[in-house]
Amino acid sequence: MAVDVSGFNVPDVPPAGVYDQCVRCGLCLPACPTYLETLVETSSPRGRIALIKAVDEGRLDVTSHGFVHQMSECLDCRACEAVCPSGVEYGRLLEPTRTQVERAGAPRRPLVQRLIRTFALDLLFSNMRLMRAVATMLRFYQRSGLQRVARATGLLRLLGLEQVEAQSPRISSRFFIPDGRRSPSRTKPAKATAFAHAGCVMHVAFANVDEATVRVLNRAGCDVVVPAGQGCCGAISIHAGEMERGRRLAKANIVAFERSGADVYVVNAAGCGSALKEYGTLFSADPAWSERAARFSEKVRDVTEFLDEIGLAPEIRPLDSVDTSNGVGRADTVVVYQDACHLINAQRIASAPRRLLAQIPGLTLREIEEPAICCGSAGIYNLTQPEMSARLQRRKIANVLAADPDIIVTANPGCAMQLVSGLRDAGRSIPIKHVVELLDESCFLAR
């Protein structure tokens, strides 16, 4: 069965041109996390491109086990794109291929798996009220003592839920609900009106990051709006091969932004920002939405990118002293910044968060080995490919611990959850924070 390339959204380039952009130079190999772990050619970007080409030419079936495995094993971290001298847009090749795999394989999937997938993608990530209801139940489970009982008795292992439960985020005490609120700038006139993207998992598990984002933007001179019509960015659906589901979610965000009157759409989750910036590509073959989507994407900014552009509030102060197991006597706070794949590779933003952190007095930013290698989170990758995810997690944790940080900083909730889990497995406890949380704390201390 050949791959239908209508979803590639590169109408000016025939399929052969897409594949032939890859000259098989091999420069992507040292950047590919799965290749570094396996040293197997088919687990590399150029190997997977060769497989996709073989399917399109009818030499390999789209449902063959090896092909399906490789399309699933790929993290879609886009590290290969960042180093490719030929400019191969690998993500735009992989995601439509996954769509074809899903269309061909879905009817063969067991009923229970189909029901779980439908609940997660059609209901949970499409309905933020349901998301909050499920999060409320999970919060009760985590804080009532049920979690300790379930872990101690082995019940989770018996039900086959041990891995899923271990990766579940700690639910926030209070949710950041997009309800149309407006937060005025600390200075007048405002530099801009910013639309704050609340996110799906973000607004129930990292509500403190959303709240900090609003405060930091206000202090930086922006009015902030949080319209009620927004929702999930669609990245989870798109990465899972559910392109049409992703488009339905994307339309809601486009409409919410158009109605908001905001100048810029600010997002604090790297994976979401990457998806939002690619709405123009997602709708490029849709005459009714292509222009609207392209205009929308032009207005999307990662929060670190935007703050780097407009400048921080002047009242930046040193952070409170950090009590850690690393010892005493440090005159500064040592921070490791974990590059989120979809920020450094897809959005090509690496310097902005580092420049922002460097403005906090008394903070020492320490780089780690292999900063651009994925931590193994990649959306729901740690659930679909737990073995490879764990290998990459251990690799990342080893590099982070070698830097001996007081605080680990990231710009993506998936990375934060993966790091929390990895540190727990390593028997270590180090605070993990978003960039805007440190900026917010620094400004708060100045008041």
N, C-alpha and C positions, 0 to 999 in steps of 0.2 A: 504494500500500500504506500503510495507516494505521499509526501508531505504537501499539504495545500499551503502555498506560500502567500495566499491572499492576505494573511494577517501580518506579513512582515513589514507592511507600511513603508516600503521603499519602492514606490511605483515607477521610479525612473531607472531602477537597476533590475535587470532580469535575474532569476535565481542563480544562474551560472556566475554572474558578476558578483553576487554576494559571497558565494563560496570561494571564488577565485581571488577575492581580495586577500585571503589568507595565503601567504607565499611560503608557509611552513618553515619559517626561519628559526623557530624554536625559542625566540626571546620571551615568549609567554610562559615557558615551562617553570623558571625559577619563581614566577609570581603566582602560580596556580597552587592553592593549598592542597587540593586532592592529589595533584601530581607529586608534590613534595612528600606526601605521606605514602604514596603507593609506588612511585617511579614507574607507573604503567602508562604507556602512550595513550590508550583510550581514555584515561582519566585526566587528560590534558585538554586545553582548549582546541588545539589543532586536531587532536584525535577525535574529539566530539564533533567538530566541524566536518571531518571526513565521514563520520557516521551519518550525520544529517544529510550530507550529499549523497551517500549511498542509498539512503531511504528514498530521497527524492528521485533518484534515477532508477528505482525499482530493484536495486541489488540487495536490499535488506528490508525486512518487514518492520513497520512502525511499532508493532506489538512484540517484537522479538525481545527476549529477556535481557540480553546484553544492552540493547539500545535503550530500553526503558530504564534500566539500572543507571546507565551513564547520564541520562537526562535528569534523573532524580538525584544522583550523587553530586552533580554540579551545584555549587553553592549560589550561583548567580551573583557572585561577589564583585564581578566586573574588574578584577585586578588585571586580567589579560588585556582589557581595553586600554587601561592606563599606560601600558608599556608597549602596545602594538605599534610598530613603525608604519604599518599599512593602514591604520585607522579602522580595523575591522570592528564593527559595532556588534559585539558578540551577544549582548543582552537582547538585541532585537532579532537575533537569530534563534536564541534559545527559547524565549517565552512563547512565540507562536508554535514552535515545535512541541513544546509541552502541551499546548492546547490541542494539537493533533493527537498526541499520545493519550490525553484524557478522553477525547471524543471516541477514539478507537477502543480504549480499554475500560471505560466506565461501565458498559453493559456487562462486562465479565466480572466486575468487582462484587464481592459478597454483599448481601442486602444490608447487613449491619454496618459495614464500612460506608456504603452509599448513604445510609440514614445519618451517620455521624458527620459525613462530609456535607450533606445538605443542611443539617442543623448549624454547623459551624459557619459555612460560607453564605448560605441563603438567609439564615435567620440571625445568628449571633452577631456577625460582623456587619450585617445590613440594618440592624435595629439596635440603636444605642440604649433604648429603654430596657430591652432584653439583656444587653450586655451588662447594664448596671444591676439588674436583678440577679443574674448569675454571679456577678462580682460580690454582691451583698451576701449571698449564700456561702461563697468561698471565704469571705472575710469572717463570717461566723465560724466556719470550720477551722480556720487558722487560729482564732483567738479564744475559742470556747473550751479548748482542751481536747477536742475531737481529733485534731491533727496529731497530737502527741500519742493518743491512744492508738490511732490507726497505724502510726509508724512503729510503735513499740510492739504491737501484737502481730505484725506481719500481715495484716489484712490487705494492705495495698499490694504487697507482692502476690498474695493469693488471687486477687482480682486482676492482676496484670496492669495495675495503675501506678506502680512505684515510680517509673520514669516520668510519666506525665505529671504526677504530683510534685516530684522533686523540682521540676522546671517551672512550676506555677509561681507567678510573681506574688510578692506580699501586697495585699490589697490596701489601698489608702484608707485612712480613717474617714476622710471626707472626699467625695468625688468633685471633680472640676467639670460641672455641667454647662455645656454651651446653651445659654439661656437668653442671649441677646444683650448681655451686660455691656456697658461701656465704661472704660477706666480712663480718666483724663490724664494728660501729660503733666509732669511736675513743672514744666516751663511753658510759657506762652510767647509767641505762637508755637504750636506743635510742629515738629519737623515733618510728620506724616501721620496718617491714620493706618494702623496696622491691624489686619485681620489675624487673630490668634487661632491657629489650628489646634483643637483640643485633642484630636486623635481618638482611637478606639480603646486599646489597652492602656494607652497613656493616661486617659482621663479618669480611669478607675484604679490603676496601679501606680501611677506616677503623678498624681494630682499636684503634689508639691512642686514638681518641675513646671507644670503648667502655670501654677500660681506665681512661681518665681519668674517665669518668662514675662508675665504681665507686669510685674513690679519693675523688672529691669528695663523693659521697654518704656514704661512710664518715666522712670528716672532718666532715661536716655533722651527724652523729649518727644515721645510718641503717644498719641491717643490710641487706645486699644479697644477693639470691638471683638465680641465673641458670639457671633450669630448662631441662632438655634438650628438653622437648616443644614449645618455641616454634618459630616459623619466620617466613616472609615475612608481612607484614601484609595482603597482598592488593591494595594500592593500584594496582600496575602492571596487574594483571588487570582491576580495576574500571574504571580509566581507559581501558583498551583495549576496553571493551565486553564483557568476559568476567565477568559478574556472578556466575555460578554457581561459576566457578573461584575468584573472590574469597571467596565464602562458605565454600568448603571450607578455604581457608587460615585464614580467620577463626575457624572452629570449633576448630582446633588451638590457637590462642593463647588462646581463652576457656578451654578445658579445662586448659591448662598453668597459667594464672593461678589457676583454682579449686583446683587441686591444690597450688599452691605455698604457700598460707597467707599470702601477702604482703598488706599493707594497701593498697598503691598500685602501679600499673603505670607505670613511668617509661620514657619514650622520648626519645632524643636526635636523632631525625630528624623534621623538621617534617612531611614528607609522610606518613610512617608514623603519626605522632601524630594527624593529621587523620583518616586512615582508621580507626584504632583507636577514636577517639572517636565515630565514626559507625557502629559495629557495631550499635547499637540501631536505627538507621534501616535498615541493611542487612537485618536480620532481622525488621523490624516486622510483616511479613505471614506469619511462620512461628511458629505457636503453640508449637512445641516448643523454639524457641530465642529468642524475642523477649525474655522476661524475663531470661534468662541474659545475653543480649547487652547489654541495657540496663544491668544491674547492672555488667557488665564495663566498659562505656564510662564510667560514672560514676567509675570508679577510675583512669582513664588521665590522666596528667599529662605534659606536656612537661618535660624536665629543668630548663629555665630557670624555668618556672612553679612547679615544685615547690620548687626551691631558694630562690626568691623568697618562697615561703610559709613555709618552715621556718627560713630563715636560714643563712648560710654559717658555716664555721668561723672563729673569731676571728683565727687566725694568717694574715692576708693581708698580703703584702709586695709592694713594687714589682717589676715584671718586670725581667729582665736587660736591659741596653742592647741595642738592636736595630741591627745593622749593615746599612744599606740604601744605595741609591744616591741617596737624597733629600738627602744633605748631612749635615753634622755640627753639633753645637752645641745640639741640642734637649735640654732638661732633662726632657722627658717622652716617652712613647710615644704617638704619634697612631694611633688606631684608627678604622677605618670599619666600622660594623656593617651587613651586608647582610641586609635583611629577607627571609626566606623566605616565599613567597606563602602556603603552607599553614599558616604560623604566624601571620602578621599578618592574613590575610584569612579563612581558614577557622576558625582557633582564636582569632582576635582577641587575640593576644598580641604586644604591641609594647614595652611598658614594662618588663616583667620582665627580659629580657636586658640592657637598657640599665642598669637599676638594679644588676644584678649586676656588670657591667663597671665601673660608676662607683665600686664599692667597692675596686677595685684602685688603690693609691696610685701617683701619677705617670702615670696613664693619662688621656689626653685623647680623649674620644669626639667625633668630628667627623661631622656629618650630611652626606648627599649629596643632590643633586637627584633627584627622582622616586624616593624610597626604596621605594615600594610597587609600582613597575612591575617586572614579571617579568624575570628575566635571560635567559629563553629556554630554560631546562633542562627543567622540567616533566616529570619522569620520563624517558620515551624520546622526548620531543618533538624533541630535537635530531637524532634519527635519522629520525623520520617527517615532520618539517617543517624540514629543514635550512636552507632559505633564510630563513624567518621567524625561526628560532632564532638564526641568525647576525646578523640585523639587530638583534634585541633584545640579543644579547650585546654587540655593538659599542656600543649605546646605554648599556648598564649600565657597561661598562668605561670609557667616556668620563666618565661621572658619577663613578665611583670614583676615577679618576686625577686628576680636577679637585680632589679633596679632599686629594691628596698624603699618603696614609697610610703609616705604617710597617708596619702589619699590617691585613689584611682579616679580619673575623670574620663567621661565619655560623652557622646552626643547622640546616643541611641538607646532606647529602652531594651531592645533585644540583647545588645552587648552587655548592658548592666545586669540583666538576669543571668546571662551565661557566666559572667565573671563572679557573681554572687555564688552560684552553684559550684563553680570551679574552686573558689577559695574555700568553701565549706568542705569540699572533698579533700583539699590539701591541708585542712586543719588550721587555716589562717583566717583572721578577721581584720579586714582593712576597709575603711569607709569607701564607698563608691558613689560618686556624685556626678551630676550633669554640669556642664560648663556654666550654665546660667545659675545654678544653685550656688556655686562659689562666688560668682559675681554679685548675686543677691545678698549673700552673707557679708561680703566685703562692704557693700553699700549700706547694709543695715547697721553695721558696726560704726558707721560714720554719723549716724543720726543722734 
